[in-house]
Amino acid sequence: MRISEVVAPGRSQVVEAPDTPPGPGQVRVRTLASGICVSELPAWAEHDGAEPRRLGHELSGEIVELGHGVHGWSRGDRVTGFAFPAFADAVNVPARELLPVPSNVPSRAALGEPLACVVEALSRCGLRSGQRVAVVGLGFMGLTALQVAADRAPARLAGVDPVPYARDLASELGAGEVHAPEEATGSLAGAFDVVVEFSGRAAGLKLAGDLVTTHGTLCVAGYHHDGPRDLDIELWYRGVTIVNGFTGQRWRLMAALADGLRMMADRRLTLEPLVTHSVSLDDVDTGFGYFGHRPAGFVKCVVEL
């Protein structure tokens, strides 16, 4: 089978690897699509040129072989879940870490891992109907979060992002209002009961904190890996509850994935308009490059096989 490896900073190559059968409790999944995630950008861009690295963890695929002791699955079942490395023709995955893809969801938009992360993060925010909710950072994760929040029937739902195209998408996906960051600064201070931050930027995190009302909730869910972050002590004096949107517990993520897939099956959530670009396995580098130069209308790129 073919698999993509990072061999130098910003450079991958496709190599042949053994097509190994699944072990006990595993299934072999033929990759149909695999999302390119910003969390793997450093591993691609900063590779030291030594041992090749294999990436890809946002799997959508089809079962082609069952390992010993696997029951309830069949060849041809479309699945999503937690697998690595998924920039490959196929990958062996523990069956317990997969769930079926609803029939109405195209494979390129059935990216279970990021869906689970978003649903899990918002599940810890105490969302309930009638609240005022804002999402700061309308990238792929933020636009997914916006739809999850919209499903909780908020009295007010706002999206904040500097990119006009992202704000337009937010309006289509349920936001009652959208704002550029400079518009939100000051005029919307303390206006929201729950603010979910998915910007991954220091400025976005600060703005998110400014938007939370007294005794409100700030969920920090953005990918913050490019330096230290500061939170204003004023949040403490205002009684703001700060929620960490991350979890490493697989059972939590599997439960969240099940909830997210039900929302997709019920047509209450979709990733289809968010998957804006695709590349082949031979062109993974182009997909990672989109995070740098961001072509017009870019939200998410997947590797399609």
C-alpha positions as CSV (number, residue, x, y, z in Angstrom):
1,M,0.0,0.0,0.0
2,R,1.0,3.7,-0.3
3,I,1.7,5.9,2.7
4,S,2.8,9.5,2.9
5,E,5.9,10.3,5.0
6,V,7.4,13.7,5.9
7,V,11.1,13.5,5.0
8,A,12.3,17.1,5.3
9,P,10.9,20.4,6.5
10,G,7.7,21.0,4.5
11,R,8.4,18.0,2.2
12,S,6.6,14.7,2.0
13,Q,6.9,11.7,-0.2
14,V,4.7,8.6,-0.9
15,V,6.4,5.3,-0.2
16,E,5.3,1.7,-0.4
17,A,4.6,-0.1,2.9
18,P,3.5,-3.6,3.8
19,D,-0.2,-4.2,3.5
20,T,-0.6,-5.9,6.9
21,P,-3.8,-7.7,7.9
22,P,-5.7,-6.4,11.0
23,G,-4.9,-7.9,14.3
24,P,-7.3,-9.2,16.9
25,G,-10.0,-6.6,17.7
26,Q,-9.0,-4.5,14.7
27,V,-10.5,-3.8,11.3
28,R,-8.6,-2.7,8.2
29,V,-10.0,0.6,6.8
30,R,-9.5,1.8,3.3
31,T,-9.0,5.6,3.5
32,L,-11.6,7.6,1.6
33,A,-10.7,11.0,3.1
34,S,-8.4,12.3,5.8
35,G,-8.4,15.8,7.1
36,I,-5.3,17.9,7.2
37,C,-5.1,19.3,10.8
38,V,-3.3,22.4,11.9
39,S,-2.1,20.5,15.0
40,E,0.2,18.5,12.7
41,L,1.6,21.6,10.9
42,P,4.7,21.8,13.1
43,A,5.5,18.1,12.5
44,W,5.4,18.8,8.8
45,A,7.0,22.3,8.6
46,E,9.7,21.7,11.3
47,H,10.8,18.2,10.5
48,D,14.5,17.7,11.3
49,G,15.3,15.7,8.2
50,A,16.1,12.5,10.2
51,E,13.6,9.8,10.7
52,P,10.5,10.1,8.4
53,R,7.2,10.9,10.1
54,R,3.8,9.6,9.2
55,L,0.8,11.8,9.8
56,G,-2.9,12.0,9.5
57,H,-5.5,11.3,12.2
58,E,-8.9,12.6,10.9
59,L,-10.1,9.4,9.2
60,S,-13.1,8.7,7.0
61,G,-13.1,5.3,5.3
62,E,-14.5,1.9,4.5
63,I,-13.9,-1.4,6.2
64,V,-12.2,-3.9,3.9
65,E,-11.2,-6.6,6.4
66,L,-12.1,-7.8,9.8
67,G,-9.7,-9.0,12.5
68,H,-10.3,-11.9,14.8
69,G,-12.9,-11.2,17.5
70,V,-14.6,-8.3,15.6
71,H,-18.4,-8.6,15.5
72,G,-21.2,-6.3,14.3
73,W,-19.1,-4.8,11.5
74,S,-19.1,-5.8,7.8
75,R,-16.9,-5.2,4.8
76,G,-18.1,-2.1,3.0
77,D,-19.3,-0.3,6.2
78,R,-18.3,3.3,6.1
79,V,-16.7,4.4,9.4
80,T,-15.0,7.3,11.1
81,G,-13.2,7.7,14.4
82,F,-9.7,7.6,15.7
83,A,-6.8,6.3,13.5
84,F,-3.2,7.0,12.8
85,P,-1.4,7.3,10.4
86,A,-4.3,8.1,8.0
87,F,-2.4,9.7,5.1
88,A,-2.3,6.2,3.6
89,D,-4.3,3.9,1.4
90,A,-5.4,1.9,4.4
91,V,-4.9,1.7,8.2
92,N,-5.6,-0.9,10.9
93,V,-7.8,0.5,13.6
94,P,-9.3,-0.9,16.9
95,A,-13.0,-1.5,16.1
96,R,-14.0,0.0,19.4
97,E,-12.6,3.4,18.2
98,L,-14.8,3.6,15.1
99,L,-18.5,4.5,14.6
100,P,-20.6,4.2,11.4
101,V,-21.0,7.1,9.1
102,P,-24.7,8.2,8.6
103,S,-25.9,7.4,5.1
104,N,-26.6,11.0,4.3
105,V,-23.1,12.2,5.1
106,P,-20.5,12.1,2.2
107,S,-17.2,10.5,3.2
108,R,-15.2,13.7,2.6
109,A,-17.3,15.4,5.3
110,A,-17.3,12.5,7.8
111,L,-14.3,13.6,9.8
112,G,-15.0,12.1,13.2
113,E,-11.9,13.1,15.3
114,P,-12.4,16.9,15.0
115,L,-16.1,16.5,15.3
116,A,-15.7,14.7,18.6
117,C,-13.3,17.3,19.9
118,V,-15.8,20.1,19.3
119,V,-18.8,18.3,20.7
120,E,-16.9,17.3,23.8
121,A,-15.6,20.9,24.4
122,L,-19.1,22.3,24.2
123,S,-20.6,19.6,26.3
124,R,-18.6,21.0,29.3
125,C,-19.9,24.6,28.8
126,G,-23.3,24.1,30.4
127,L,-25.1,25.3,27.3
128,R,-28.9,25.6,27.6
129,S,-31.7,27.3,25.7
130,G,-32.1,31.1,26.1
131,Q,-28.4,31.9,26.7
132,R,-26.3,34.4,24.9
133,V,-23.5,32.6,23.1
134,A,-20.5,33.8,21.1
135,V,-17.9,31.8,19.1
136,V,-14.6,33.6,18.6
137,G,-12.6,32.1,15.7
138,L,-14.6,30.8,12.7
139,G,-12.2,28.3,11.2
140,F,-13.2,24.7,10.7
141,M,-13.5,23.9,14.4
142,G,-15.2,27.2,15.2
143,L,-17.8,26.9,12.5
144,T,-18.5,23.4,13.7
145,A,-18.9,24.7,17.2
146,L,-21.2,27.4,16.0
147,Q,-23.6,24.7,14.7
148,V,-23.5,22.7,18.0
149,A,-24.3,25.9,19.9
150,A,-27.1,26.8,17.5
151,D,-28.7,23.4,18.2
152,R,-29.0,24.4,21.9
153,A,-31.5,27.2,21.0
154,P,-29.6,30.2,22.3
155,A,-31.4,33.5,22.6
156,R,-28.4,35.1,20.9
157,L,-25.7,33.5,18.8
158,A,-22.8,35.5,17.5
159,G,-19.7,34.6,15.5
160,V,-16.5,36.7,15.5
161,D,-13.7,36.4,13.0
162,P,-11.6,38.8,10.9
163,V,-12.3,36.9,7.6
164,P,-15.4,38.0,5.7
165,Y,-15.9,34.6,4.1
166,A,-15.9,32.9,7.5
167,R,-18.4,35.4,8.8
168,D,-20.7,34.7,5.8
169,L,-20.5,31.0,6.4
170,A,-21.3,31.5,10.1
171,S,-24.5,33.4,9.1
172,E,-25.5,30.5,6.8
173,L,-24.9,28.0,9.6
174,G,-27.0,29.6,12.3
175,A,-25.3,32.7,13.7
176,G,-27.8,35.5,14.3
177,E,-25.0,38.1,14.1
178,V,-21.4,38.2,13.0
179,H,-18.7,40.6,13.8
180,A,-15.1,41.4,12.9
181,P,-12.9,41.5,16.0
182,E,-12.5,45.3,15.9
183,E,-16.3,45.6,15.8
184,A,-16.7,43.4,18.8
185,T,-14.1,45.0,20.9
186,G,-15.7,47.3,23.4
187,S,-19.2,47.4,22.1
188,L,-19.9,43.7,23.0
189,A,-17.9,43.6,26.3
190,G,-19.7,41.4,28.8
191,A,-22.5,40.7,26.5
192,F,-22.5,36.9,26.4
193,D,-23.2,34.1,29.0
194,V,-21.0,31.6,27.2
195,V,-18.0,32.4,24.9
196,V,-16.2,29.6,23.0
197,E,-12.8,30.5,21.8
198,F,-11.5,28.6,18.8
199,S,-9.1,31.2,17.3
200,G,-5.9,29.7,18.7
201,R,-4.5,33.2,18.9
202,A,-3.5,35.4,21.9
203,A,-5.7,38.3,20.6
204,G,-8.6,36.0,20.1
205,L,-8.4,34.6,23.6
206,K,-8.2,38.1,25.1
207,L,-11.3,39.2,23.1
208,A,-13.2,36.1,24.1
209,G,-12.5,36.9,27.7
210,D,-13.7,40.5,27.2
211,L,-17.0,39.3,25.8
212,V,-18.0,37.1,28.8
213,T,-20.5,38.5,31.2
214,T,-20.2,38.4,35.0
215,H,-20.4,34.7,36.2
216,G,-20.4,33.6,32.6
217,T,-18.4,30.8,31.0
218,L,-15.3,31.0,28.8
219,C,-14.3,27.8,27.0
220,V,-10.8,27.8,25.8
221,A,-10.8,25.3,22.9
222,G,-8.5,26.8,20.3
223,Y,-5.1,25.2,19.4
224,H,-2.6,27.3,21.4
225,H,0.9,26.0,20.7
226,D,2.8,29.0,19.4
227,G,3.7,30.6,22.7
228,P,2.5,31.6,26.2
229,R,-1.0,33.0,26.8
230,D,-2.2,35.5,29.3
231,L,-5.7,35.7,30.9
232,D,-6.7,39.0,32.5
233,I,-7.2,38.7,36.3
234,E,-10.3,40.7,35.8
235,L,-12.0,37.4,34.7
236,W,-11.5,36.2,38.3
237,Y,-13.1,39.4,39.8
238,R,-16.0,38.9,37.4
239,G,-16.5,35.3,38.6
240,V,-16.0,33.9,35.1
241,T,-15.8,30.1,34.9
242,I,-12.9,29.0,32.6
243,V,-13.4,25.7,30.9
244,N,-10.6,23.7,29.3
245,G,-12.0,22.5,26.0
246,F,-9.5,19.7,25.6
247,T,-9.7,16.1,26.8
248,G,-7.4,13.1,26.2
249,Q,-9.9,10.6,27.5
250,R,-11.0,8.4,24.6
251,W,-14.3,7.4,26.2
252,R,-15.4,11.0,26.4
253,L,-14.4,11.6,22.8
254,M,-16.3,8.5,21.6
255,A,-19.4,9.6,23.4
256,A,-19.1,13.1,21.9
257,L,-18.5,11.5,18.4
258,A,-21.7,9.5,18.8
259,D,-23.6,12.7,19.7
260,G,-22.1,14.6,16.7
261,L,-22.9,11.8,14.2
262,R,-26.5,11.8,15.4
263,M,-26.7,15.5,14.8
264,M,-25.3,14.9,11.3
265,A,-27.9,12.1,10.7
266,D,-30.7,14.5,11.8
267,R,-29.4,17.2,9.5
268,R,-28.7,19.5,12.4
269,L,-25.0,19.7,11.7
270,T,-22.9,19.5,8.5
271,L,-19.2,19.7,7.6
272,E,-19.9,19.8,3.9
273,P,-19.6,23.5,3.3
274,L,-16.5,23.6,5.5
275,V,-14.5,21.1,3.4
276,T,-13.4,23.6,0.8
277,H,-10.3,22.1,-0.7
278,S,-8.9,18.6,-1.4
279,V,-5.6,17.1,-2.5
280,S,-4.4,13.7,-3.5
281,L,-2.1,11.6,-1.4
282,D,0.8,12.7,-3.6
283,D,0.1,16.3,-2.9
284,V,-0.2,16.4,0.9
285,D,2.4,19.3,1.0
286,T,0.0,21.5,-1.0
287,G,-2.7,20.9,1.6
288,F,-0.4,21.8,4.5
289,G,0.7,24.9,2.5
290,Y,-2.8,26.2,2.5
291,F,-2.4,27.1,6.2
292,G,0.3,29.5,5.2
293,H,-1.1,31.4,2.2
294,R,-4.8,30.6,2.7
295,P,-6.4,30.7,-0.7
296,A,-9.7,32.6,-1.1
297,G,-12.5,30.7,0.6
298,F,-10.2,28.3,2.4
299,V,-11.6,26.6,5.5
300,K,-10.5,22.9,5.5
301,C,-8.5,20.6,3.2
302,V,-8.8,16.9,3.0
303,V,-6.7,14.2,1.4
304,E,-9.0,12.2,-0.8
305,L,-8.1,8.7,-2.1
